[in-house]
């Protein structure tokens, strides 16, 4: 199992948004867009929650981009 590389700027950026509870938009390669907060990350996935408290586990491989609000 690979470890989360906290030296990567992208990892630190996501960690900062988790800590500060910043709202983001996550666009998937399928075109679906999720708006809410990233709760945690690991090397494979992001755990995401929206305004309705729906919880979604998103595979990193399916993400086109993350946009910060």
Backbone bond lengths (Angstrom), bond angles and torsions (degrees), N, CA, C in turn:
res aa  C-N    CA-C-N  psi(-1)  N-CA   C-N-CA  omega(-1)  CA-C   N-CA-C  phi
1 X - - - 1.442 - - 1.526 109.18 -
2 X 1.339 116.04 132.65 1.455 118.79 178.66 1.525 110.39 -81.38
3 X 1.312 114.96 152.48 1.464 120.83 -179.35 1.524 109.10 -97.79
4 X 1.303 116.40 155.14 1.447 122.40 176.33 1.526 108.31 -71.65
5 X 1.323 117.00 122.64 1.469 121.34 -178.04 1.524 109.51 -86.93
6 X 1.327 116.93 99.08 1.469 121.71 -177.36 1.525 112.72 -73.95
7 X 1.333 117.69 -3.46 1.458 120.83 176.54 1.527 112.34 -85.68
8 X 1.334 117.11 -12.75 1.463 120.48 179.42 1.526 109.93 -77.65
9 X 1.330 117.64 135.82 1.461 120.40 179.48 1.529 112.69 -58.65
10 X 1.325 117.77 -36.95 1.470 120.41 -179.69 1.528 111.18 -64.57
11 X 1.311 117.10 -39.55 1.462 121.28 178.04 1.523 110.11 -65.66
12 X 1.326 116.75 -43.68 1.467 120.43 179.28 1.527 111.04 -64.88
13 X 1.337 117.16 -37.35 1.465 121.27 178.79 1.528 110.39 -62.43
14 X 1.318 116.85 -46.06 1.465 120.76 178.91 1.516 110.13 -66.04
15 X 1.326 118.04 -41.77 1.471 120.90 177.99 1.529 110.49 -59.41
16 X 1.327 117.38 -39.97 1.455 121.19 178.17 1.521 111.95 -63.48
17 X 1.345 116.64 -40.35 1.464 119.61 179.08 1.528 111.05 -68.50
18 X 1.326 117.20 -31.97 1.468 121.10 176.38 1.526 109.10 -67.62
19 X 1.318 116.20 -49.01 1.468 121.32 -177.98 1.524 111.79 -61.24
20 X 1.346 116.19 -43.72 1.456 121.49 -176.20 1.532 113.34 -88.50
21 X 1.345 116.53 -1.56 1.475 122.97 179.28 1.526 111.64 55.44
22 X 1.325 114.93 47.36 1.458 122.31 -179.32 1.527 109.52 -82.70
23 X 1.321 116.07 136.71 1.460 120.95 176.82 1.522 109.48 -76.46
24 X 1.322 115.64 137.56 1.454 121.98 179.94 1.526 109.45 -133.49
25 X 1.326 115.10 162.60 1.457 122.21 169.28 1.521 106.31 -111.28
26 X 1.315 116.37 128.29 1.457 121.34 177.42 1.523 107.15 -111.75
27 X 1.332 116.99 115.93 1.456 121.06 177.69 1.521 108.72 -100.59
28 X 1.318 115.17 129.57 1.457 120.70 179.28 1.517 110.80 -92.25
29 X 1.310 116.84 163.25 1.460 122.00 178.27 1.525 111.35 -61.99
30 X 1.322 117.41 -22.30 1.466 122.47 177.97 1.524 111.68 -76.87
31 X 1.339 117.52 -12.02 1.453 121.80 -177.46 1.523 112.86 99.45
32 X 1.337 117.96 -12.91 1.463 121.49 177.15 1.521 109.27 -64.70
33 X 1.343 116.07 144.30 1.463 121.51 179.14 1.524 108.56 -125.45
34 X 1.313 116.06 131.39 1.461 122.88 175.39 1.520 107.76 -112.75
35 X 1.338 116.77 133.65 1.463 121.86 177.42 1.520 107.56 -118.48
36 X 1.312 116.90 128.02 1.457 121.65 -179.39 1.513 110.53 164.05
37 X 1.329 115.57 -143.61 1.464 120.79 -177.23 1.524 111.05 -123.19
38 X 1.316 115.78 143.76 1.462 121.12 170.60 1.523 106.46 -83.90
39 X 1.321 117.39 126.95 1.463 122.50 -177.22 1.527 110.69 -91.79
40 X 1.333 116.46 -42.18 1.462 120.87 176.51 1.518 108.91 -156.38
41 X 1.341 114.26 165.86 1.464 121.00 176.87 1.508 109.61 -137.66
42 X 1.314 115.06 152.37 1.455 121.58 169.39 1.524 106.38 -137.25
43 X 1.316 119.57 -179.13 1.468 119.50 -175.57 1.531 114.16 -61.35
44 X 1.343 117.91 -20.79 1.459 120.66 -175.36 1.519 114.66 -107.58
45 X 1.324 117.68 -28.91 1.460 121.06 -169.80 1.520 113.52 -141.54
46 X 1.340 113.62 162.37 1.457 122.28 167.57 1.523 106.43 -116.93
47 X 1.324 117.17 138.34 1.456 121.33 174.76 1.518 106.29 -102.27
48 X 1.315 115.41 124.98 1.454 122.71 -166.97 1.518 109.66 -125.65
49 X 1.337 117.62 143.83 1.457 121.88 173.98 1.523 109.05 -132.88
50 X 1.340 116.26 143.14 1.464 119.91 -179.30 1.528 110.92 -105.09
51 X 1.322 116.74 -174.69 1.463 122.16 -176.72 1.528 112.59 -62.39
52 X 1.332 117.45 -25.12 1.467 122.37 178.61 1.525 111.93 -91.69
53 X 1.342 115.89 11.04 1.470 123.01 -179.08 1.529 113.32 64.09
54 X 1.354 116.58 20.02 1.467 119.27 172.71 1.520 107.39 -72.11
55 X 1.288 115.81 134.27 1.458 121.81 -177.04 1.527 109.44 -106.07
56 X 1.332 115.26 132.96 1.455 120.71 -177.13 1.519 109.33 -134.95
57 X 1.311 116.38 133.56 1.459 122.54 174.13 1.526 106.87 -99.13
58 X 1.334 116.45 119.16 1.463 121.91 -174.69 1.525 109.51 -113.21
59 X 1.321 115.90 125.01 1.462 121.18 176.46 1.520 109.23 -70.38
60 X 1.320 116.92 133.13 1.471 120.83 178.81 1.527 111.26 -58.00
61 X 1.319 117.60 -32.37 1.470 121.37 -178.16 1.516 112.05 -68.46
62 X 1.339 118.11 -17.79 1.459 121.07 -178.08 1.529 113.06 -94.62
63 X 1.347 117.95 -1.96 1.457 122.04 -174.79 1.534 110.73 -87.95
64 X 1.354 115.81 126.56 1.459 121.08 172.98 1.524 108.94 -82.63
65 X 1.353 115.98 -49.03 1.465 119.80 176.06 1.512 110.75 -162.90
66 X 1.333 114.94 163.98 1.466 123.32 173.55 1.513 106.28 -120.00
67 X 1.342 116.10 125.72 1.453 121.39 179.91 1.522 109.00 -111.68
68 X 1.321 115.80 130.68 1.457 121.17 -179.15 1.513 109.41 -90.51
69 X 1.331 116.61 133.72 1.472 122.61 -176.84 1.509 111.37 -76.80
